[in-house]
């Protein structure tokens, strides 16, 4: 009887693990804009809600979202699933807690995040009409958060630890400091600390690290290195 109960517990654990894994999306793309302005660092982000599954939100018939009462749930999701996993630095100093200026629930078809100005106007503009029919998993969480900074001329860095949103998380980040061209970054999973305005040696070191990690990631790359090394080993033996 004890063995049967143990088997039952193990079976339930396996089923629960599979169900949980099934709920995790295969891939998610997060869009971010980071822009310093005076003594404020503005962060605009769009996160697919299909990667955020355990937030209690107000429902209407057929489990559609009650848009008239959605604001608190969006702020909870923004804090727990995005801002808590974003580390921003001014120089070597990690920035404190941000102020959530605005959140919005958007349709997947919305194209406001094509540019910073369009995204800002969208997130601070009117929300979806309450009559809109949308399911939580079909929506996008848009958030504007402000961090206090010393100067917009400082050097900034970010670490995005958003890998729990999906099996594969890609973060596209665009950064623009005053009087400089926009810089675009594509981060895979937790890419570590990324300098948004790096000095030349910081950029070179990150390039080397990424290249080395890319080589070690694939057996074909290792075989290629082996093929390059073998002739040199043979030459050394022949000269002895």
N, C-alpha and C positions, 0 to 999 in steps of 0.2 A: 504493500500500500504506500509506504514511504517513497519507494522508487517510482511508482506511478505518479505520485504527486510532484516529485522532482522533475519527471519528464514533462508533466503538464506545465509547470512553471517555466521550464526552459523553452517549451514550444510557444508559450504566450510571449516570452521575451523576444524570440526570433520573429514572430508575427508583428509585434509592436515595432521592432527595429526596421523590418521591411516596409511597414506602413509609413513610418517616419521618413525613411529614405525616399519612398515613392513621392512624398509631398514636396521634396526639395526639387526645384526646377533644375533642368540640365544646365542652362546658361542664362545669365542676366547681364545686361549692360546698364551701367550707371553713368549718367552724364553730370559733369560738374563744371562750373565756372568759379574761379577764384580771382578776386580783384581788390587790391588795396586802394583805399581812397581816404586821404587824410589820416585820421586816427581810427579808422574802421577797416576791417578786412571783411568784404562781402563774399559769402559763399552761396551760390545758387546750385541746386541739385535736383535731379529727377531720378527716382528709384522705382522700378516696376514693382507693383504691389503683390505680384504673384510670388515674390521671394519673401514676403512678410505674411506669415500664416497664423500667428497666434495673438493678434490684436483684436480685442472685442470692439466691434463697431455697430452702430445702430442700423437695424434692418427694416425693410418694408416687405411687402408680399413677395414671395418666391425668392427670398434671401437677397434681394437687391439692396443697394446702399440707400439709407435715408439721408439724402444730401443736406437736409435742413439741420441735422444734428451731428454731422460728421467731423466738425472741427476738432473736438477734444481727442478723438481717435487718431486723427492725422498727426496731431502734435505728439501724442504718445509714440506713434510709429516713427516719426522723424527723430525723436530723442533716442529711443531704445535701439532702433535698427540702423540708424545712420550716424547721427552726431556722436553717440557714445563710441563709435568705432572709427572716428576720424580724429587724428592727432595733427594739429597745425602748430608750426614753429615760426617765431620771429627771431632770426639769428639762431642761437642755441636754446632759446627759452620757449618752452611749450606754452601755448596760449591757453587761457582759462576757459570756463564755460561760455558758450555763445548765447546770444539772445535770439530766440526764434521770432523773426519779424512776421512771417506769414507762411501758411501752408495752403496747398490747393490739391484737390483731386482732379485729375485730368484724364481725358480719353486717350487711348493708345494712338489715335489718329492725329492728335495735336502735334503741331510742328513748331511750337514756340521756342524750343531749345536749340534752334538753328543758330541763334546768335545771343549774346549776352543781353542786349537791349530788349530784344523780343521776349526773352525769358523773364527778365525783370518786370516788364510791363504785364506779362501774363500772371506771374505769381502775386503781384500787388494789385491786379485788376479784379473785376467781378468774378465770383466763383461760378461753377456750373449751375445751370438752372435747376431748381428743385424737382422739376418734372422729368429730368433726364433719367433714363433707366440704365443703370450700370451695376455690374457685379464687382466685388472687391478685387478679385483676381484679374479683372480686365482693366483696372485703373492704373494710373501713374501717380506717385506721390511727389509733388513738387514742393520744395522748401527753400526759403530765404533765411539765412542765419548770419548774424553780425558778430564779429569778434573784436574787442578793443585791442588796438596796437599802438606802439609808440610813434611809428612813422611809416608812411607808404613807400618810403625810400629804402626800407630795410630789405634784407634778403629773407625769403620765406621758404619753408619746406613743408611737406605733407607726408603722412603715412595713412593710407586707406586700408583698414582691416575689415573689409566687407565680404570676406569669403564665405560667411555663413548664409548669405542670401541665395546661393546656388552652388552647384558642383563646379561651375566655371563662372567667375565674375570678372568682367572687363570694365574698368573705369576709364572713361574718356574725360580728360581734364584739360581745360583751357585757362591759362593764366596770363593776365596782362597787368603790368605795372605802369604807372604814369609815364607817358612819353616813350614807351617801348612797344615793339610789335607783339602781337599775341603769340604765346608759346603753347603748343599742343603736346599732350602726353597721353599715352595709352598704357594703363597699368593692369597687369594680370594678377588677380588674387591679391594677396598681401605682398606688394613689391618692395616692402621696406621703406626706409626714409628716402624721399625723392626731393631733391633740391629744385625749386621752381625757377630759380635764377642762378644757376651754378657758376662758380668760377671754373676756369678752363681745366684745372687739375681734378676738380670734383666730377666734371662731366666726363673726362677721360677715364677716371677710375671706375665710374658706373658703367661706362661702355665696355671696359675690360671685364668687369664682373658679369654683366649680362651675356657677353660673348662666351665666357668660360662656362657659365651655367647652361647656355644653349648647347654647347658642345657635349657636356656631360649628360644632357637630357636624352640623347638619342644614340642607340647602338651603332647606327650607320656613321655618325660623326666619329665615334671612338675607333671604329674599323678604319676610317679614312686616316685618322692620326697614326694608327698602327702601320698602315701601308706607307706613310711618309717616313716613319722612324726606322723600319726594317732595313732599307738600303744603307742608311748611315751606320747601323750596327754592323752590317756586313763589311762595309768599307773599313771600319775600325779594326775588325778581326783580320782582314786581309793585310793590313799594314803592320801587324804585330810580328 
